[in-house]
Amino acid sequence: MSHNNFYHHFHSHQYNKMKLAILSLTVGAACAFAPSAPVSVQTTLAMSEAAIEPPTPEEIVEPVVPVVAPINGWVPDESLPCFGLPGATSPLGFFDPLGFTKDMELLGVKRFREAEVMHGRVAMMATLGYIIGESTPTITYGMNIHHTIANNQIPEVPGTVLFPFFLAINIAEALRANTGWVEPGLGPLFTLRESYYPGDIRFDPLGLKPTDGKDFANMQTKELNNGRLAMLAAAGMCAQELVNGKGILENLGF
């Protein structure tokens, strides 16, 4: 083989190899930019599933239900003085200078309010009893107005009158305890029922108890204020008779 033929054959062979390499690179580049069939099918399937997926329902916010059921429209609120019980009126507002109810639990506050309401009711009857017992005809003294001061009348009252009187008091207290207090042995001693509103012994023969919570709180505040005033008045009457030995109206000149 001559030198020219060998040179021509060598260059032809090298040229074919270059063409093959360029073709391979071109095909590889084209495949790199062409989407593969499996990926396309999978993407289409995923998009189809996303399209038919049902929308997520919105979260339903349920109303907040108080832990304790309202009693006569009152729901205990720990952030308020005495858990929001009525009785705080202007100009003093909530008045507890000695801090008796500070950091007290709910049952303790209800027991204190029960005592306040009961003592207020007794004091309101006592203030009338001082005046009526000293200055009007009574069962004990008949039609004669006996001016024995009220502080000294009990020893003068016959036992036949005192016995039914104290019996009525015992029956009323037993009914009140059965209505509002937990029975001994069924819970801690001196504990009010959770469903009991302090002072509400369900005795309302005239139907004066309001059905609206705000109206009930207003009436309860009025009763408390009158009871507080009566407690001061009864104490003042007792002290006044001990000082000068005269009846209430007699001391006023009647």
Stockholm file with secondary structure:
# STOCKHOLM 1.0

chainA/1-254         MSHNNFYHHFHSHQYNKMKLAILSLTVGAACAFAPSAPVSVQTTLAMSEAAIEPPTPEEIVEPVVPVVAPINGWVPDESLPCFGLPGATSPLGFFDPLGFTKDMELLGVKRFREAEVMHGRVAMMATLGYIIGESTPTITYGMNIHHTIANNQIPEVPGTVLFPFFLAINIAEALRANTGWVEPGLGPLFTLRESYYPGDIRFDPLGLKPTDGKDFANMQTKELNNGRLAMLAAAGMCAQELVNGKGILENLGF
#=GR chainA/1-254 SS CCHHHHHHHHHHHHHHHHHHHHHHHHHHHHHHHSCCHHHHHHHHHHHHHHHHSCCCCCCCCCCCCCSSCCBTTBCCCTTSGGGGCSCCBTTTBSCCTTCTTTTCCHHHHHHHHHHHHHHHHHHHHHHHHHHHHHHSCBTTTBTSCCCCCGGGTGGGSCHHHHHHHHHHHHHHHHHHHHHHBCCTTSSSTTCBCTTCCTTCCSCCTTCCCCSSHHHHHHHHHHHHHHHHHHHHHHHHHHHHHHHHCCCHHHHTTC
#=GC SS_cons         CCHHHHHHHHHHHHHHHHHHHHHHHHHHHHHHHSCCHHHHHHHHHHHHHHHHSCCCCCCCCCCCCCSSCCBTTBCCCTTSGGGGCSCCBTTTBSCCTTCTTTTCCHHHHHHHHHHHHHHHHHHHHHHHHHHHHHHSCBTTTBTSCCCCCGGGTGGGSCHHHHHHHHHHHHHHHHHHHHHHBCCTTSSSTTCBCTTCCTTCCSCCTTCCCCSSHHHHHHHHHHHHHHHHHHHHHHHHHHHHHHHHCCCHHHHTTC
//
